[in-house]
């Protein structure tokens, strides 16, 4: 497959995505590197692409997508960003940025589930990991039973059903009331067959592929179950979660992380828990950056706790963005692309609560809009276990979970805008020096490091407290003996480090400086200083008294 710009016009399956990424790296081999991290359970590559001239020594921005198999918009938005950044490489100014910074993109964290859904499998949360040992699967198993490569809805009449047939409703069915005629009552489920069918019980079987990779990371991890999904046998039990964790740990110069998901039209921010391990200052910094990141979009910022929790009595565990911020001290965000509520003309103040206590008016508005876009008429079918049923409904994956194709490009542009804003937040350390003559062959050498980026060189106080972000280090080599003398500077603040508390009524300087210097007395007028500012990158100064930088 030759490389062509991706414009957001269509959804791709995994083979198409993978071929495009390989072609992209081949087309821009001077700037882009493909790296296979691991293989999925079914042998598909879990891979990343790094963009930059000096990827190991420059501040890094991380973007990932596809942790959840059905959230195709996030994957395509990451592809859109890759395409846009590739286009920028023809601009000398952009090339300068990519010489001094890098971007890492994992386009599809969970390729098995992603591909299975594109092949017509029923809903999969993440990967195709089999049920945990000891799981009893008795009940309805969703699957395509009429051979149209889609898993739609199935309805059948019965006086005990919680729905009624009503042709005036969006899908021809609605929730039952006490006033309805029992003769119109029906059951509605996904189409499928009953596992361990006893000819009697109508209930849903536990999910065949219930692992939620975004509950499998080692932060507040414990055995977990919600909506039929689990967090794995233990933290990092899955090849996908292990692969990206190991990769991020290797890329120690990463200063900001964005993880693409759907849906809500919001950027989720810290804290995730009432007892977050992050200092208050870090939570405020992450919030401030989030609010700046959504500039240029109609997205909002939502704090996960208390505003995006499904059940306040149950802790949200093992989330990638929370793990990255809590354990690595990196500002990390979950981007919930696509707002089907707004698309349906609804306002949703607390979207997480909707899943536990859905408003029927909102449900009907969503279904009405979805049916207008993709409605499959109810069609009679002879079910081998239930007898006469009807199969129909709507395309969930391209209406509610993801936008209709005509609206995909707009969501990709929003995702890219937020990624662009976040990459602009990286620390940006400049190194300069001054040589002052003291006598004929003796000089005072002053080397100053100055951070002009939003984020400080440790990104957060949490990283510094955990020892994950060392103080800037400068090593001097000079003279014929090439003796080395090392000095350490304070961690350098960014202009955004205390921005959340700056105001023009009481303006002031931060308690931490964005610049610091090291000084030496040297013999001879040439020297080399290697500097390492951690997440602010590293570099080398070649110094002469007659040619100051």
C-alpha atoms as one frame of an Amber mdcrd trajectory, in Angstrom:
protein
   0.000   0.000   0.000   1.424   3.383  -1.002   1.176   6.253   1.423  -1.663
   8.700   0.870  -2.860  11.431   3.205  -5.739  10.344   5.440  -8.550  12.900
   5.436 -10.997  11.305   7.875 -13.425  10.127   5.220 -13.709   6.458   6.242
 -13.117   3.857   8.936 -10.336   1.346   8.301  -9.903  -2.225   9.462  -6.624
  -3.263  11.073  -4.826  -4.667   7.984  -5.501  -1.409   6.101  -4.344   0.640
   9.076  -1.164  -1.409   9.474  -0.244  -1.269   5.778  -0.786   2.502   5.759
   1.468   2.993   8.783   4.234   0.905   7.215   3.951   2.938   4.005   3.969
   6.163   6.003   7.240   5.252   7.732   8.804   4.108   4.473   7.834   7.405
   2.820   9.322   9.439   5.695  12.095   7.133   6.882  14.337  10.093   7.753
  11.823  11.272  10.348   9.618   8.306  11.268  10.503   4.974  12.821   8.221
   1.947  13.094   8.674  -0.281  16.147   6.834  -3.498  16.911   6.379  -3.776
  20.659   4.760  -7.188  20.947   2.175  -9.481  19.430  -1.451  -9.786  20.469
  -2.981 -13.098  21.504  -3.925 -13.705  17.863  -0.529 -12.680  16.486  -1.236
  -9.140  15.326   1.478  -6.519  15.876   1.137  -4.032  18.711   3.270  -1.262
  17.283   4.184   2.386  17.558   5.565   5.114  15.334   8.092   7.657  16.552
   8.445  10.998  14.789  11.554  13.114  15.232  15.199  13.498  14.354  16.554
  12.850  17.866  13.827  10.778  19.495  15.923   9.520  22.393  17.176  12.882
  23.607  14.302  15.323  23.104  11.021  16.001  24.960   8.384  13.500  23.845
   4.596  13.658  23.447   2.729  10.309  23.516  -0.581   9.611  21.720  -2.379
   6.261  21.789  -5.761   4.932  20.652  -7.772   1.754  20.276  -7.573   0.499
  23.873 -11.298  -0.189  23.463 -12.087  -2.149  20.324 -15.289  -0.361  19.341
 -13.887   3.165  19.670 -12.828   3.486  16.058 -12.901   7.283  16.063  -9.924
   7.412  18.411  -7.898   5.194  16.089  -8.786   7.195  13.006  -8.077  10.480
  14.813  -4.581   9.169  15.661  -4.114   8.231  11.995  -5.326  11.704  11.006
  -2.730  13.263  13.323   0.008  11.073  11.860  -1.031  12.169   8.393  -1.027
  15.851   9.362   2.369  15.618  11.046   3.772  13.850   7.980   2.503  16.723
   5.857   4.292  19.202   8.127   7.656  17.590   7.434   7.860  19.514   4.172
   7.922  22.757   6.201  11.397  23.788   7.487   9.856  25.384  10.583   8.062
  22.142  11.469  11.243  20.179  10.845  13.020  22.396  13.365  10.382  21.454
  15.945  10.803  17.759  15.188  14.572  18.110  15.545  14.078  19.435  19.093
  11.048  17.302  20.081   9.478  13.956  19.306   6.045  12.339  19.133   5.206
   8.696  19.799   1.946   7.273  18.413   0.394   3.879  19.194  -2.482   3.852
  16.671  -4.242   0.683  17.873  -3.538  -0.797  21.300  -6.018  -3.678  20.912
  -5.814  -4.927  17.309  -7.632  -8.258  17.831 -10.852  -6.765  19.141 -10.651
  -3.870  16.688 -10.416  -6.235  13.721 -13.077  -8.625  15.043 -15.645  -5.830
  15.164 -14.788  -4.821  11.614 -15.498  -8.427  10.612 -18.981  -8.368  12.152
 -18.374  -9.801  15.617 -20.596  -8.664  18.532 -19.471  -5.964  20.934 -15.986
  -6.497  22.348 -14.630  -4.161  24.993 -10.931  -4.604  24.252  -9.233  -7.828
  23.175 -10.438 -11.366  22.483  -9.061 -12.787  25.702 -11.159 -15.844  26.626
 -13.365 -15.767  29.740 -11.488 -16.030  33.031 -11.098 -19.541  34.385 -14.175
 -20.552  36.317 -16.551 -18.273  34.420 -19.869 -20.015  33.763 -21.339 -18.913
  30.455 -25.038 -19.705  30.456 -27.493 -17.517  28.571 -27.713 -15.436  25.413
 -24.454 -15.185  23.489 -24.658 -12.272  20.982 -23.664 -13.236  17.451 -24.672
 -12.800  13.834 -27.275 -15.502  13.217 -28.781 -14.345   9.920 -25.465 -14.074
   8.026 -25.425 -10.343   7.221 -22.107  -9.732   9.090 -23.879  -7.475  11.574
 -25.061  -8.139  15.114 -28.340  -6.247  15.331 -31.277  -6.453  17.734 -33.726
  -9.310  18.158 -37.291  -9.082  19.486 -39.997 -11.608  20.272 -43.462 -11.248
  21.781 -44.152 -12.379  25.323 -46.407 -10.956  28.066 -43.465 -10.860  30.549
 -41.375  -8.632  28.300 -40.136  -5.205  29.525 -40.791  -3.580  26.116 -43.807
  -3.121  23.882 -44.087  -2.962  20.134 -44.979   0.578  19.084 -44.509   1.624
  15.480 -44.564   5.284  16.504 -41.343   4.780  18.499 -37.948   5.282  16.854
 -37.142   1.591  16.511 -40.683   0.271  16.632 -40.315  -0.649  20.309 -40.256
   1.289  23.551 -40.027   0.712  27.292 -43.193  -0.819  28.747 -45.599   0.985
  31.104 -48.338  -0.289  33.395 -50.949   1.039  30.982 -49.751  -1.035  28.001
 -51.587  -4.042  26.615 -49.673  -7.229  27.618 -50.390  -8.584  24.144 -47.956
  -5.998  22.759 -45.190  -6.837  25.234 -41.893  -8.213  23.974 -38.309  -8.985
  24.883 -35.494  -7.191  23.073 -31.856  -8.298  23.066 -28.920  -8.441  20.733
 -29.364 -11.158  18.146 -27.709 -14.386  19.157 -28.007 -17.927  20.437 -28.340
 -19.287  23.954 -25.347 -21.085  25.440 -26.200 -24.199  27.498 -29.809 -23.773
  26.401 -32.272 -25.514  28.718 -35.351 -24.494  26.775 -36.482 -22.229  29.565
 -34.379 -19.365  30.963 -33.992 -16.102  29.082 -30.959 -14.327  30.482 -27.739
 -12.839  29.175 -24.529 -14.866  29.304 -21.341 -13.268  30.681 -19.349 -11.602
  27.912 -17.199 -13.957  25.879 -14.449 -11.313  25.688 -14.944  -9.269  28.834
 -11.461  -7.898  29.524 -11.301  -4.106  29.785  -7.687  -3.162  29.087  -8.333
   0.253  30.573  -8.751  -1.419  33.954  -5.622  -3.582  33.687  -2.922  -1.067
  34.659  -1.201  -1.086  38.068  -2.879   1.840  39.794  -5.354   1.043  42.601
  -5.709  -2.361  40.885  -7.920  -5.030  42.423 -10.317  -7.630  41.001 -13.030
  -5.646  39.288 -16.322  -6.155  37.485 -18.675  -3.654  35.896 -21.191  -4.013
  33.056 -20.025  -7.610  32.655 -16.394  -6.589  32.109 -13.364  -7.427  34.240
  -9.906  -5.978  34.867  -7.911  -9.092  34.020  -6.432 -11.804  36.178  -3.895
  -9.341  37.608  -2.510  -5.939  36.641  -0.608  -6.002  33.329  -1.829  -9.551
  32.683  -2.500  -8.709  29.031   0.109  -8.397  26.236  -1.361  -5.083  25.092
  -1.213  -3.325  28.462   2.217  -4.752  29.184   3.582  -3.633  25.808   2.621
   0.018  26.084   3.663   0.215  29.745   7.132  -1.109  28.955   7.425   1.269
  26.011   6.446   4.346  27.981   8.863   3.379  30.747  11.677   3.230  28.173
  10.779   6.654  26.789  11.794   8.542  29.921  11.685  11.901  28.155   7.890
  11.704  27.721   6.252  14.766  29.271   2.585  14.542  28.170   0.229  11.679
  27.242  -3.115  11.629  25.405  -5.254   8.506  25.033  -8.058   8.608  22.428
 -11.433   7.044  23.270 -15.153   7.614  22.617 -17.675   9.003  23.530 -18.812
  12.211  25.298 -17.010  15.108  23.614 -14.796  15.782  26.626 -11.240  15.663
  27.895 -11.089  13.753  31.187  -8.728  15.100  33.816  -7.475  14.324  37.320
  -8.366  13.451  40.019  -9.634   9.918  39.514 -10.231   9.277  43.213 -11.083
  11.256  46.344  -7.677  10.263  47.755  -5.508  10.833  44.676  -1.754  10.382
  45.260  -1.102  13.491  43.175  -0.306  16.698  45.048  -2.929  19.415  44.795
  -0.563  21.531  42.712  -0.212  18.756  40.128  -3.983  18.290  39.911  -4.356
  22.025  39.329  -1.585  22.020  36.719  -3.165  19.091  34.859  -6.549  20.840
  34.961  -5.091  24.100  33.647  -3.363  22.311  30.787  -6.573  20.416  29.966
  -8.534  23.650  29.699  -5.920  25.068  27.351  -5.801  21.830  25.344  -9.481
  21.980  24.368  -9.122  25.536  22.992 -10.345  25.617  19.412 -12.867  22.797
  19.938 -16.332  22.566  21.452 -15.139  19.951  23.938 -15.248  20.471  27.700
 -12.995  19.341  30.530 -14.419  16.927  33.118 -12.720  15.847  36.325 -13.125
  12.094  36.562 -13.851  12.300  40.276 -16.521  13.245  41.109 -17.999  14.090
  37.708 -17.259  11.033  35.527 -17.690   8.027  37.787 -20.350   5.402  37.135
 -20.790   4.546  40.792 -19.283   6.713  43.546 -19.247   3.725  45.887 -16.975
   1.748  43.527 -13.436   2.956  42.827 -12.366   3.208  39.180  -9.221   1.088
  39.047  -6.416   0.389  36.595  -7.004   3.260  34.134  -4.098   4.039  31.789
  -4.235   7.842  32.126  -4.472   7.612  35.929  -1.615   5.107  36.022   0.604
   7.323  33.881  -0.035  10.410  36.012   0.142   8.622  39.382   3.049   6.232
  38.739   5.124   8.132  36.172   4.198  11.700  37.099   3.261  12.585  33.518
   0.187  14.728  32.764  -2.066  12.185  31.052  -5.564  12.520  29.651  -8.410
  10.418  28.315 -10.013  12.096  25.310 -13.628  11.054  24.801 -14.194  11.926
  21.145 -17.677  12.311  19.633 -20.749  13.592  21.445 -23.821  11.617  20.325
 -25.956  13.462  22.890 -25.329  16.812  21.218 -25.843  15.141  17.828 -29.278
  14.065  19.068 -30.053  17.536  20.394 -29.553  16.625  24.039 -27.494  18.153
  26.841 -25.757  15.731  29.173 -24.261  17.356  32.271 -23.076  14.123  33.909
 -22.625  11.572  31.124 -21.251   8.774  33.340 -24.438   8.713  35.406 -26.424
   8.181  32.216 -25.115   4.601  31.920 -26.421   3.652  35.357 -29.677   5.661
  35.292 -30.527   6.365  31.634 -33.052   9.101  30.943 -35.665   7.581  28.622
 -36.187  10.878  26.799 -32.469  10.963  26.008 -32.570   7.317  24.948 -35.439
   7.984  22.553 -33.649  11.018  21.108 -30.501   8.940  20.506 -32.461   6.098
  18.926 -34.442   8.483  16.739 -31.253  10.031  15.403 -29.569   6.644  14.984
 -32.591   5.251  13.144 -32.553   8.213  10.778 -28.946   7.401   9.946 -28.863
   3.574   9.879 -32.148   1.681  10.399 -32.575  -1.970   9.553 -36.302  -2.905
   9.345 -37.529  -5.688  11.580 -37.355  -8.883   9.546 -38.944 -12.227  10.556
 -36.494 -15.001  11.373 -36.946 -18.593  12.533 -34.720 -18.793  15.581 -33.543
 -22.367  16.302 -34.240 -21.951  20.034 -36.910 -19.249  20.366 -38.970 -19.919
  17.269 -40.361 -16.868  15.492 -38.421 -13.666  16.201 -37.640 -10.465  14.304
 -34.167  -9.052  13.670 -33.531  -5.365  12.989 -32.395  -2.157  14.629 -29.550
   0.247  13.943 -25.789   0.427  13.410 -24.536   1.147  16.938 -20.886   1.373
  15.910 -21.411   4.233  13.439 -24.050   6.278  15.233 -23.674   6.239  19.013
 -20.253   4.719  19.713 -18.711   6.539  16.729 -20.006   9.250  14.399 -21.587
   8.554  11.027 -18.907   8.601   8.352 -19.963  12.023   7.113 -19.049  13.463
  10.533 -15.851  11.478  11.132 -13.480  14.058   9.624 -14.771  16.762  11.946
 -14.092  14.585  15.006 -10.626  13.715  13.704  -9.866  17.418  13.362 -10.983
  18.036  16.955  -8.838  15.187  18.225  -5.882  16.504  16.263  -6.366  20.030
  17.605  -6.193  18.738  21.179  -3.125  16.633  20.370  -1.528  19.699  18.781
  -2.224  21.815  21.847  -0.758  19.199  24.156   2.418  18.762  22.144   2.948
  22.527  22.437   3.080  22.107  26.223   6.367  20.153  26.247   9.282  21.626
  28.185  11.645  23.592  25.944  15.121  23.978  27.402  17.659  26.367  25.885
  21.347  26.254  26.793  23.617  29.317  26.540  27.034  30.200  27.937  29.355
  33.084  28.727  33.167  32.972  28.933  34.793  35.705  31.050  38.579  36.113
  30.952  40.194  36.265  34.410  43.866  36.325  33.292  45.934  35.208  30.319
  44.698  31.583  30.252  42.053  31.427  32.965  38.325  31.832  32.326  35.088
  31.807  34.206  32.536  29.680  32.319  28.835  30.223  33.066  26.311  27.875
  31.429  22.635  28.731  31.790  19.717  26.401  31.179  16.388  28.108  30.607
  13.019  26.416  30.147  10.584  28.381  27.983   8.000  25.577  27.725   4.649
  25.243  29.493   5.680  22.175  31.493   8.639  22.070  33.841  11.527  19.697
  33.259   9.981  17.177  35.670   6.488  17.735  34.165   4.946  17.314  37.642
   5.983  17.460  41.283   4.846  13.852  41.548   7.626  12.772  39.152  10.225
  14.658  41.176   8.948  13.198  44.443   9.130   9.673  43.010  12.684  10.214
  41.767  11.572   9.760  38.144  12.725  13.211  37.051  16.273  14.041  38.098
  17.634  17.534  38.492  19.302  18.942  35.354  22.876  17.708  35.101  25.780
  19.477  33.376  29.103  17.766  32.719  32.155  19.804  31.699  35.013  18.396
  29.623  37.978  20.716  28.996  41.722  20.958  28.559  44.125  18.346  27.360
  43.329  16.026  30.263  39.599  15.996  29.387  38.771  15.888  33.099  35.031
  15.973  33.847  33.349  18.122  36.409  29.614  17.678  36.985  27.118  20.099
  38.506  23.381  19.780  39.188  20.788  22.524  38.884  17.300  22.800  40.382
  14.423  21.374  38.358  13.328  24.123  35.996   9.746  25.368  36.194   7.634
  25.945  33.078   5.531  29.001  32.410   2.484  26.846  33.059   3.734  25.301
  36.315   1.874  27.777  38.542  -0.404  29.281  35.928  -3.540  28.058  37.715
  -2.894  30.477  40.593  -1.537  33.452  38.650  -3.771  36.497  38.506  -3.325
  40.167  37.726  -4.839  41.318  41.014  -1.955  39.699  42.897   0.745  39.005
  40.282   3.991  37.452  41.356   6.850  35.119  40.600   6.777  31.394  41.153
   8.592  29.774  44.040  10.622  27.900  41.403  12.675  29.451  38.618  12.581
  28.612  34.940  16.345  29.207  34.664  19.533  28.384  36.533  23.242  28.357
  35.823  26.383  26.384  36.549  29.824  28.021  36.777  33.390  26.760  36.474
  36.877  28.269  36.520  38.815  26.659  33.697  42.272  26.795  32.180  42.113
  27.240  28.418  39.578  28.843  26.148  37.777  25.739  24.818  35.482  23.277
  26.528  32.502  21.002  26.013  29.457  20.871  28.267  26.930  18.071  27.997
  23.601  18.859  29.656  20.676  16.629  30.539  17.423  18.248  31.675  15.440
  15.009  31.983  12.060  15.398  30.288  13.345  18.726  28.987  15.794  16.894
  26.744  19.563  16.964  26.524  22.277  18.469  24.362  25.905  19.524  24.011
  27.607  22.922  23.961  30.956  23.245  22.187  32.510  26.292  23.786  35.234
  28.711  22.700  36.060  32.049  24.246  36.141  33.727  20.845  32.857  32.286
  19.561  30.238  32.347  22.330  26.870  30.640  21.675
